[in-house]
Amino acid sequence: GAYYLDNRRNVEAIRPLVEALFESVPQAIMVIRSNVDSKNQLQELVQGVLGTPPPRYETEKEGGTDHAPEFVSRVLIYDPQTGEYQQIGEGRGRSKKEAEKRAAEDALINLKKKLKEDQ
């Protein structure tokens, strides 16, 4: 910021400095976006490849105690052929977030398998 201000807010003067900073970042990091988060990965696949609305999650408490609850989550994707949402994955966890993450992971496996079969 100081270098930018010292150069009278001239972006072109600081461009070599900024570009050098980005060159030092490994390309693999620049490419990876949502590979860490299975829910984002599933959403990108559903909307980008299938061109359908985002997946829906149905999560409910299935058991456990108040101190150690157990949740089950089902992920549904829109099927344009039937006009309805169909279950593609299921997951369990100690929190809603964990159950949804596991459901997304299961859905990714199932959806990729289905897409491969359809080719």
VEXKOL-407116 format. One line per 2 residues: number of its first residue (from 1); their letters; for each residue x, y, z of N, C-alpha, C, O, CB. Coordinates in pm, whole numbers, plus 50000, padded with zeros to 5 digits. Glycine has a CB too. Example, Ala and Ser with C-alpha at 12.3 -4.5 7.8 and 13.67 -1.06 7.14 Angstrom:
residues 2
1 = AS = 51319/49431/50780/51230/49550/50780/51320/49670/50780/51424/49668/50846/51131/49553/50905; 51285/49775/50708/51367/49894/50714/51290/50003/50787/51341/50114/50804/51408/49940/50572
//
This chain:
residues 119
1 = GA = 50081/49883/50000/50000/50000/50000/50087/50126/50000/50058/50221/49928/49907/49999/50118; 50192/50126/50080/50278/50243/50089/50349/50266/49955/50364/50380/49911/50382/50227/50202
3 = YY = 50392/50158/49891/50460/50170/49762/50366/50230/49659/50407/50313/49577/50512/50032/49714; 50240/50190/49662/50137/50242/49573/50118/50393/49596/50114/50471/49502/50003/50168/49595
5 = LD = 50107/50431/49723/50089/50573/49754/50214/50654/49719/50203/50766/49669/50056/50591/49903; 50333/50598/49746/50457/50668/49712/50471/50690/49562/50539/50784/49519/50576/50589/49764
7 = NR = 50408/50605/49482/50413/50618/49336/50291/50691/49281/50248/50668/49168/50425/50480/49272; 50237/50778/49363/50123/50863/49324/50005/50783/49270/49941/50823/49173/50168/50964/49220
9 = RN = 49979/50670/49335/49866/50584/49299/49869/50537/49155/49766/50522/49089/49736/50656/49325; 49988/50514/49108/50009/50467/48972/50018/50314/48975/50118/50257/49020/50138/50531/48909
11 = VE = 49913/50250/48926/49907/50105/48929/50019/50043/48845/50078/49942/48884/49771/50057/48879; 50048/50102/48732/50150/50047/48643/50288/50046/48709/50369/49959/48680/50154/50126/48513
13 = AI = 50314/50141/48796/50443/50147/48863/50462/50031/48960/50575/49986/48982/50457/50279/48937; 50354/49982/49019/50367/49873/49116/50336/49736/49056/50352/49634/49124/50276/49898/49234
15 = RP = 50292/49730/48932/50257/49603/48867/50370/49500/48876/50342/49386/48912/50222/49628/48723; 50496/49533/48844/50603/49431/48852/50618/49373/48993/50644/49253/49008/50737/49492/48808
17 = LV = 50601/49455/49094/50612/49408/49232/50500/49309/49263/50526/49202/49320/50608/49527/49330; 50378/49343/49228/50263/49258/49257/50271/49127/49178/50244/49020/49232/50132/49332/49227
19 = EA = 50306/49136/49051/50316/49014/48969/50422/48920/49023/50405/48798/49020/50347/49050/48824; 50531/48975/49072/50637/48891/49130/50585/48815/49252/50623/48700/49276/50759/48977/49168
21 = LF = 50500/48879/49329/50443/48812/49447/50357/48693/49405/50363/48587/49468/50360/48911/49529; 50277/48709/49301/50190/48600/49256/50268/48489/49186/50224/48374/49187/50083/48654/49163
23 = ES = 50379/48521/49126/50461/48418/49061/50519/48321/49163/50547/48205/49130/50574/48482/48980; 50536/48366/49285/50593/48279/49388/50490/48183/49447/50528/48092/49522/50654/48364/49498
25 = VP = 50362/48201/49416/50258/48111/49466/50251/47989/49375/50239/48004/49253/50119/48185/49474; 50258/47868/49431/50250/47748/49347/50121/47746/49265/50015/47782/49315/50260/47622/49433
27 = QA = 50132/47703/49140/50017/47701/49051/49903/47616/49105/49786/47648/49085/50058/47650/48914; 49936/47507/49175/49833/47418/49228/49741/47493/49326/49621/47467/49330/49898/47298/49299
29 = IM = 49798/47584/49403/49717/47662/49497/49627/47759/49423/49514/47782/49465/49807/47738/49596; 49674/47815/49315/49595/47910/49239/49475/47842/49173/49370/47905/49157/49682/47978/49132
31 = VI = 49489/47715/49136/49383/47643/49066/49277/47593/49162/49158/47597/49132/49442/47526/48987; 49319/47545/49278/49226/47487/49375/49136/47597/49431/49183/47700/49479/49302/47415/49490
33 = RS = 49005/47572/49424/48911/47667/49480/48829/47598/49588/48848/47624/49707/48819/47726/49371; 48740/47514/49547/48651/47454/49644/48676/47305/49666/48591/47235/49720/48509/47476/49602
35 = NV = 48793/47257/49624/48820/47115/49638/48818/47068/49783/48800/46949/49809/48952/47082/49577; 48836/47159/49876/48839/47122/50017/48698/47101/50069/48676/47015/50155/48911/47229/50098
37 = DS = 48603/47178/50020/48466/47176/50070/48377/47096/49976/48349/47140/49864/48412/47319/50087; 48333/46981/50021/48253/46893/49936/48118/46954/49899/48065/46925/49792/48231/46760/50005
39 = KN = 48062/47036/49986/47933/47099/49954/47948/47197/49838/47864/47200/49748/47875/47172/50077; 48054/47276/49839/48079/47368/49727/48110/47292/49600/48064/47328/49492/48193/47464/49761
41 = QL = 48187/47188/49613/48225/47106/49497/48098/47046/49433/48084/47047/49311/48325/46994/49539; 48008/46995/49516/47884/46937/49465/47799/47044/49397/47744/47021/49289/47805/46871/49579
43 = QE = 47790/47160/49459/47710/47268/49400/47766/47309/49264/47690/47332/49170/47707/47389/49495; 47898/47320/49253/47959/47357/49125/47932/47251/49019/47907/47284/48904/48110/47377/49142
45 = LV = 47938/47125/49058/47914/47016/48964/47768/47018/48918/47739/47007/48799/47949/46880/49027; 47677/47031/49012/47534/47029/48980/47496/47148/48891/47429/47130/48789/47450/47031/49108
47 = QG = 47539/47267/48929/47501/47385/48851/47582/47399/48722/47528/47439/48619/47518/47509/48935; 47711/47366/48729/47797/47385/48612/47781/47279/48507/47771/47310/48388/47938/47390/48655
49 = VL = 47779/47153/48549/47773/47042/48452/47629/47008/48416/47596/46993/48298/47844/46918/48509; 47543/46996/48516/47405/46957/48490/47317/47076/48452/47215/47059/48385/47346/46888/48611
51 = GT = 47356/47195/48494/47278/47315/48465/47145/47319/48538/47048/47375/48489/47252/47324/48318; 47142/47260/48656/47019/47257/48736/47035/47344/48861/47146/47387/48891/46982/47112/48775
53 = PP = 46926/47369/48933/46936/47449/49057/47028/47382/49159/47060/47264/49147/46797/47469/49118; 47072/47459/49261/47162/47402/49363/47098/47285/49437/46975/47274/49443/47202/47511/49463
55 = PR = 47181/47197/49491/47127/47084/49568/47054/47132/49693/47081/47240/49745/47241/46987/49607; 46963/47050/49739/46891/47077/49865/46935/46975/49969/46965/46860/49937/46734/47072/49843
57 = YE = 46938/47020/50094/46974/46931/50205/46857/46920/50299/46797/47021/50338/47101/46982/50279; 46823/46798/50336/46722/46773/50438/46795/46707/50555/46843/46594/50543/46602/46682/50383
59 = TE = 46803/46778/50666/46879/46728/50781/46788/46724/50902/46713/46818/50928/47003/46817/50808; 46795/46614/50975/46713/46600/51095/46790/46526/51203/46882/46449/51176/46582/46528/51062
61 = KE = 46749/46551/51325/46809/46479/51437/46748/46341/51437/46626/46324/51434/46786/46553/51573; 46835/46241/51442/46786/46104/51433/46800/46028/51564/46744/45919/51578/46859/46031/51324
63 = GG = 46872/46081/51656/46889/46009/51781/46998/46070/51864/47032/46188/51849/46919/45863/51755; 47051/45989/51951/47154/46037/52041/47092/46110/52159/46970/46115/52174/47251/46128/51968
65 = TD = 47177/46166/52240/47130/46240/52357/47145/46390/52328/47197/46429/52224/47210/46199/52486; 47100/46470/52420/47115/46615/52404/47262/46655/52399/47297/46754/52335/47044/46689/52518
67 = HA = 47347/46579/52468/47490/46610/52472/47567/46548/52357/47677/46592/52324/47550/46563/52604; 47510/46446/52296/47575/46378/52183/47470/46342/52077/47439/46224/52057/47652/46250/52232
69 = PE = 47415/46444/52010/47311/46415/51912/47367/46348/51787/47486/46355/51759/47239/46544/51874; 47280/46285/51714/47316/46223/51587/47221/46277/51481/47099/46276/51498/47309/46067/51595
71 = FV = 47278/46323/51371/47200/46381/51263/47218/46298/51137/47323/46238/51114/47241/46527/51237; 47114/46295/51056/47121/46234/50925/47081/46341/50824/46986/46416/50845/47030/46105/50914
73 = SR = 47154/46346/50714/47128/46445/50611/47116/46374/50476/47194/46284/50444/47239/46553/50607; 47018/46417/50400/47001/46366/50265/47018/46483/50170/46967/46593/50194/46861/46298/50246
75 = VL = 47091/46460/50062/47109/46566/49962/47029/46526/49838/47034/46412/49792/47262/46587/49927; 46955/46624/49788/46869/46600/49672/46908/46694/49559/46940/46811/49582/46721/46619/49710
77 = IY = 46904/46641/49437/46930/46726/49321/46809/46720/49229/46736/46621/49225/47060/46682/49247; 46790/46828/49156/46676/46841/49067/46696/46754/48943/46800/46759/48878/46654/46987/49027
79 = DP = 46593/46676/48911/46595/46592/48791/46501/46655/48688/46380/46650/48705/46553/46444/48823; 46557/46715/48582/46472/46781/48484/46376/46687/48412/46271/46731/48363/46558/46851/48383
81 = QT = 46409/46558/48405/46322/46462/48336/46192/46441/48413/46085/46430/48353/46394/46328/48318; 46203/46435/48546/46082/46412/48627/46025/46542/48682/45908/46547/48722/46114/46317/48742
83 = GE = 46106/46647/48684/46062/46774/48741/46059/46774/48892/45997/46859/48955/45925/46807/48690; 46128/46676/48952/46130/46663/49097/46273/46650/49147/46365/46622/49070/46047/46541/49143
85 = YQ = 46291/46672/49277/46421/46651/49340/46435/46504/49378/46342/46444/49432/46439/46742/49466; 46551/46446/49348/46580/46306/49378/46698/46297/49474/46794/46372/49461/46608/46227/49248
87 = QI = 46691/46204/49569/46801/46185/49663/46919/46125/49589/46906/46028/49514/46759/46094/49781; 47038/46185/49613/47160/46137/49548/47266/46096/49651/47362/46027/49617/47218/46244/49455
89 = GE = 47248/46139/49778/47346/46105/49880/47289/46117/50020/47188/46182/50043/47467/46194/49867; 47359/46051/50113/47316/46053/50253/47439/46052/50342/47540/45989/50309/47223/45934/50286
91 = GR = 47431/46122/50455/47542/46124/50548/47495/46138/50692/47385/46187/50718/47636/46237/50515; 47578/46094/50782/47548/46102/50926/47661/46174/50998/47777/46169/50957/47527/45960/50987
93 = GR = 47625/46241/51107/47726/46310/51185/47674/46358/51318/47555/46346/51347/47780/46425/51108; 47763/46412/51398/47728/46463/51532/47673/46605/51527/47626/46658/51628/47850/46458/51623
95 = SK = 47680/46666/51408/47622/46800/51390/47557/46804/51252/47584/46719/51168/47732/46914/51404; 47471/46902/51231/47407/46917/51101/47512/46940/50993/47504/46883/50884/47306/47033/51102
97 = KE = 47609/47023/51025/47714/47056/50929/47792/46931/50888/47819/46910/50770/47809/47160/50988; 47829/46849/50985/47903/46727/50956/47820/46630/50874/47871/46567/50781/47949/46661/51086
99 = AE = 47692/46616/50907/47604/46526/50832/47587/46574/50688/47589/46493/50596/47466/46516/50901; 47572/46704/50669/47557/46759/50533/47685/46741/50453/47680/46711/50333/47520/46908/50540
101 = KR = 47799/46759/50517/47927/46740/50449/47942/46596/50402/47984/46571/50289/48044/46778/50542; 47908/46503/50488/47918/46361/50451/47816/46324/50343/47844/46241/50256/47897/46272/50574
103 = AA = 47699/46386/50348/47599/46362/50243/47650/46414/50109/47629/46350/50006/47464/46429/50280; 47715/46530/50110/47771/46587/49987/47881/46498/49933/47890/46478/49811/47825/46729/50013
105 = ED = 47965/46443/50020/48072/46353/49977/48013/46228/49910/48061/46183/49806/48161/46313/50096; 47908/46173/49973/47841/46056/49916/47777/46091/49782/47786/46014/49686/47733/46002/50015
107 = AL = 47714/46208/49774/47650/46252/49650/47752/46271/49539/47725/46236/49424/47573/46382/49674; 47868/46325/49571/47972/46344/49470/48015/46210/49409/48030/46198/49288/48094/46416/49531
109 = IN = 48034/46112/49494/48073/45980/49446/47964/45923/49355/47993/45875/49245/48099/45884/49565; 47840/45929/49402/47728/45874/49325/47705/45948/49194/47679/45886/49091/47602/45877/49408
111 = LK = 47715/46080/49199/47689/46161/49080/47799/46142/48975/47771/46131/48856/47678/46309/49117; 47924/46137/49020/48035/46115/48926/48023/45978/48860/48049/45962/48741/48171/46129/48997
113 = KK = 47983/45879/48939/47963/45744/48886/47851/45745/48781/47863/45684/48675/47930/45643/49001; 47742/45815/48812/47627/45823/48721/47664/45895/48592/47625/45852/48484/47511/45894/48788
115 = LK = 47739/46004/48603/47780/46079/48486/47872/45995/48397/47864/46002/48274/47851/46208/48527; 47957/45915/48459/48048/45829/48382/47969/45722/48307/48000/45691/48192/48152/45762/48477
117 = ED = 47867/45666/48371/47784/45565/48308/47704/45622/48191/47682/45554/48092/47689/45505/48410; 47661/45747/48203/47580/45812/48099/47660/45848/47974/47601/45876/47870/47516/45936/48155
119 = Q = 47792/45846/47984/47874/45886/47868/47881/45782/47763/47947/45802/47660/48012/45919/47911
//
